[in-house]
Amino acid sequence: MKKWIAGAALALAAMAGSAFAEGHGSYPERPIMLMVSYGAGGATDFQARIVTMTAGNKDALGMPIAILNRSGAGGRVGWNWFATEAEGDGYTLGAYNIPHFIAQSIEGGVSYSADSFEPIANWGADPAVFVVGADSTFNSMADVVAYAKENPGGLTFSGAGLFVGHHIAALQLEKAAGVKLAYIPNNAGGAGAMRAVIAGQVLGGVNNLSDAYRAQAAGNVKILGVFDVQRNEAFLPDVPTMMEQGFDIDNASVNFRGVMVPKGTPQDIIDHLAATVPTMFENKRVQSRMAAGGSPMHIMTRDEVLDMWAARQVTLETLLAGL
Amino acid sequence: MEFLFYMGDVFSPVNFGLLVLGTVGGLILGATPGLSPTMAVALLIPFTFQLEPQQGLILLGAAYTSTVAGGAVSAILLKIPGAPANIATTLDGHKMATKGEGAKALQVSFLASAIGGVFGVLLLIFLTPVLAQWALAFGPSHLFWLAILGVTVIGTLDSSSVVKGLLSGCIGLWLATIGFDDIMGAQRFIFHPAVSGGINVIPALIGLFAIPQVITMFTKGRTKDTAEVITVKKHPIRFAFIEIFKRKTALVIGTLTGSIIGLIPGVGGQIAGLVAYDQSRKFSRESEKFGTGHSEGVIAAESANNAMVGPSLVPLLTLSIPGSPTAAVLLGGLLIHGIFPGPDLFMNYPQVAWTFIDSMLIGQILMCIFGLYIAGLAARVAQVPRAVMASIVLGLALFGSYSVQHSMGDVYVMATLGIAMYFLERFGFSAAPLVLGLILGPIAEANFIQGSMIATATIGVGVYFFTGWLNWLLICIVTASIGYSIWMEVMMRRYTTKDEAIAKEEALS
């Protein structure tokens, strides 16, 4: 028995050794895990499940991707874990949300920054929009700002939390319009913030384009402006951007979602993933499911994402410096 | 009566097969500690990719309904609530099981679940437009008062004294503050990375309820004769029907409380069972029997947590806003098939919407049938030797708390809280008020902060929290609830003799 165990241990060691010697030629050899730092059913989780559903195909990674939810504290729990404990072996991927994690790292108190992660590819971009209740007297951003000028600090509007895209959009609006506003972060995320608008608990709100589009279709809200550099032609071609309405606001609050790996993952694995993952996002089935779910897609390669991260870091540092 | 028109679709072979599959699967998932309804539905979503929208929803709806009821199985037999919704069921259910009435408790619980559940779905069918407005009426100030109402229940819930109940409630409220706070993102009491996300309710629930049980089972297995086995009295289903109609008050209070609380977004099923349990005790003529293995306790708790299922979908189906975590997962399941819920859902996709609702109605009845069948089998769990049972429960506890988010941190939290609870129980403290504190803390806090932020920007804190009929109604109920507790405590003190007090202390140790 002892001999048998020793033999098995030797064989195992030999196998491990040879696998190591071969490098990562046959990567991936087993199913891959994708950590999502938000709960099951949220927009990020929902989209991550769709964009990874074809991972097992021969023309993609050839191995399925399983979603693992590590939610809490606006994503901080999941990203903390990803930066400090996740193994950089290519079998542990993570979903990122920009500007959330960069803004949180600037705010402090977390053990990650943009340097802790290596982006692979971006799958979606969900701009923030300004919504008001369907029966609101506001019909444009000018009305909203006029009210805020008459009642400094009295314009209540909801958003998904602090140091997330919605909060960034709120800060940008405050700065561009030169007024003081009352941003009310909601503990129940975007859905809770939307409910506050529909129920009339607040005068307006910043919310995700995809959710606002559905709420507008249901006749519950009016969408007054998009916090992006151009209009969203696919879903809201008639809603003007903030820039068009005379506010100097760029796309810093747009919620970019994509896949990353921890720092320290071997370069050849990163290259392999960076080459395959964008094609996986381009799959017809993925595209049609995403469109059906009202989720705007925006595929970017690793190099494009690296540039985007660097640009956001600079913008957010100046924007959050005053807080 | 449109729902009758689409009733036939539920019985097509594929649909009905999926309904049965979802119901049986849901009962098993629900009975596993740690697999909450939200988790069960989330696990099933990938399977619906390949199905028609209608079929996918039938599967999800059936699973949602039956996991809520399935949680009662482990609550009654093992004193481990399958999900937060089943906490109140443990209070009397497990006492019944130790008295040998496990079969009766399970039968009564499934019947009460089905009756509450059917009522909830009927509300969803007939009153959706009215209820949607009601669901929106609850703003931060109202949710704050509602959470305070929950806190008043803490003192009188399953403890040897009000003071001990309040103390364990306070421990729960403190535990709830650990982690990044929900609104500001401030860090509080993060002494170990495992708690940076706060104390997750599911692992806490498993630890607080299961671990003291396990330790007790092990210690008793060593000192006492292991051959001592709990008998299971046979209990014909006919008697369960008679029992449940004899306990009308509990059934009515449970069903109504569950339906009303289910509607309120963000509070949901977690506290429906507990509030219903407390209310039916206050209205019962045999209130002193609660906590000793009284079937009214099980009936109230289980009818409430299933009655909440139907109304909890109202905000989702009419306003496209998920009112509970499970509803949020269901929203994902709808969107993936390109169906946007909203007021025109019933016009654009009547077949999908009505078949879904019908399947929940039929699902309640199927759940009851299967539940009654397994009640006879499952009650025999009590006959398993203690040492074996303890090992199985310990295994399930580890599995359940790890599986929530694949984190060893949650397992440590579960173990620590469990061991601490074992010693607290020696001193007459109880797990139920502690968990209630843990659940209500964040609701009260977040809504108070949000409410006061809105208030300071507009009309002032005092005006915001103390005007409007809904605020005052809730404040009055809170006052009445506190007053009743004080009165009961005073009466108890007046009539308790020294011998009774000593006997009570001895029963606990």
Interface residues (C-beta under 8 A of the other chain):
Chain A: G39 A40 G41 G42 D45 F46 R49 I50 M53 L68 N69 R70 S71 G72 A73 G74 R76 V77 N80 W81 T84 Q104 E107 G109 G153 G154 L155 T156 G161 L162 F163 A182 I184 P185 N186 N187 A188 A191 G192 M194 R195 A196 I198 A199 Q201 V202 R214 A215 A217 A218 G219 N220 R289 A292 G293 G294
Chain B: T38 M39 A42 I45 P46 F49 L136 A137 F138 G139 P140 G179 F180 D182 I183 M184 G185 Q187 P193 S196 G197 G198 N200 P265 G266 P315 L319 S320 I321 P322 P325 A328 V329 L330 L331 G332 L335 I336 H337 G338 F340 P341 G342 P343 D344 Q405 H406 S407 P442 A446 Q450 M453 I454 T456 A457 T458
